[in-house]
């Protein structure tokens, strides 16, 4: 699955920081282009090196970078497929949030090698929802910050107003708190169930 | 039969329309007259702008299987059947359905009518797009959304897979291009040969070089097809390999052109003997089980020690010119560049040219 993760980072870095910076960084690390082949396996340590190097180059924390990656995956036109596939999770943001637990299964249906860590959802008083994300031994990166970015962008997409708080990780899981303030805060982006085929 | 005191038995006729709307948004209730009494919201979107309620069911939908029906009485006969229907209005969407006929003593005003539940079946993806349906148009228990997700996810994955295949194919061609083997014959290719020749020159040890061309090969190809041509080339390659020493290198450098590098060779007579052996081996017909294909070979050759200093281009050009001379001499023979020979202005034609033309000292190539 790391080929796919690396490809996502590649697209994100190119579209956000430009080809020149990215290629310079990859050359410096001496990483072969096959590492970015989405359907091919790749050593997770390469993903770790890429993220560390890119964060260093941009003088940012890796977690910040990963959160931007999550937002990019949903909101950038180049990865429209990701947004669409996520939107199938629910007709509104609350239902989408409920569907997070089945996200790893959905991902596996799309690509059997895509092995996302288990996600558990706990609803608390006052519209607060705690998302627990198992730590993945095979990803080479933390998915938590990526998921925060994804949730932020998906809330925008649905037109919902949310507060997100990445609470960090303990030995076995990462924790995200989601506070749904207003389900219909703004007009979300349209989602046409059948548009994917028409476009493709 | 229908015990009024057992809720399970009476429930189907008691189901409020609101439940059907929610659970089966594509249901329709047809009264005894054949007019629609009620219908689910999604089905209503399908027939819009025609109002669903009040229309004659069979004017909105055309029954195809198990058979075409024209009347409500005929429709009632299909109780319990699995149906195939079509929207009468364009785009005439195919639908699947089930029918349950209501007993004629019903009290709901639909007695003698029927309840049908419809679905899109396999054309669901097109229908969702064309009718701009959303997840809310399907019951939560309906797997349509999951199916659409799967279709889309798989087509994304398939597209990625198609791209990968394309990239791998390009890489394969590239690798093949860069490889050192001629895939048809298993001999070295031009690229490999150039490297081996450069190495031999670098080493400075003597070697012989032969340039061999199959005569009449084009006729085999043109008359009997590429498969026959390929067979002749493969057999020729095996025979050449059998005719030379272990260390000798044979490369296919063109359609029917080969070059041989013979390490250690510094004697014109020995070079001539190998050329003769090759020509003899290649003169034997090649059988494909039905047809005997006949080709012959012309060879031009040179020795590295005749070049001062030895240079790859010059050696190849000399061997090529000698081949040209051999062909000029009549096919099926060889010509060797021999500057130290007293006769022939530097060319030693073979003594037994296959096509029986006398030796010719013409050196227009030199």
HADDOCK unambig.tbl for C-alpha pairs under 7 A between the chains (distance, minus, plus):
assign (segid A and resid 85 and name CA) (segid B and resid 149 and name CA) 6.29 0.50 0.50
assign (segid A and resid 85 and name CA) (segid B and resid 153 and name CA) 6.73 0.50 0.50
assign (segid A and resid 88 and name CA) (segid B and resid 145 and name CA) 6.69 0.50 0.50
assign (segid A and resid 88 and name CA) (segid B and resid 149 and name CA) 6.09 0.50 0.50
assign (segid A and resid 91 and name CA) (segid B and resid 135 and name CA) 5.90 0.50 0.50
assign (segid A and resid 91 and name CA) (segid B and resid 136 and name CA) 6.65 0.50 0.50
assign (segid A and resid 110 and name CA) (segid B and resid 150 and name CA) 6.71 0.50 0.50
assign (segid A and resid 110 and name CA) (segid B and resid 153 and name CA) 4.91 0.50 0.50
assign (segid A and resid 110 and name CA) (segid B and resid 154 and name CA) 5.64 0.50 0.50
assign (segid A and resid 110 and name CA) (segid B and resid 157 and name CA) 6.73 0.50 0.50
assign (segid A and resid 111 and name CA) (segid B and resid 157 and name CA) 6.78 0.50 0.50
assign (segid A and resid 192 and name CA) (segid B and resid 132 and name CA) 6.57 0.50 0.50
assign (segid A and resid 192 and name CA) (segid B and resid 134 and name CA) 6.59 0.50 0.50
assign (segid A and resid 193 and name CA) (segid B and resid 128 and name CA) 6.59 0.50 0.50
assign (segid A and resid 193 and name CA) (segid B and resid 129 and name CA) 6.77 0.50 0.50
assign (segid A and resid 193 and name CA) (segid B and resid 133 and name CA) 6.79 0.50 0.50
assign (segid A and resid 193 and name CA) (segid B and resid 134 and name CA) 5.77 0.50 0.50
assign (segid A and resid 194 and name CA) (segid B and resid 125 and name CA) 6.04 0.50 0.50
assign (segid A and resid 194 and name CA) (segid B and resid 128 and name CA) 5.34 0.50 0.50
assign (segid A and resid 194 and name CA) (segid B and resid 129 and name CA) 4.12 0.50 0.50
assign (segid A and resid 195 and name CA) (segid B and resid 129 and name CA) 6.10 0.50 0.50
assign (segid A and resid 196 and name CA) (segid B and resid 152 and name CA) 6.41 0.50 0.50
assign (segid A and resid 197 and name CA) (segid B and resid 152 and name CA) 6.95 0.50 0.50
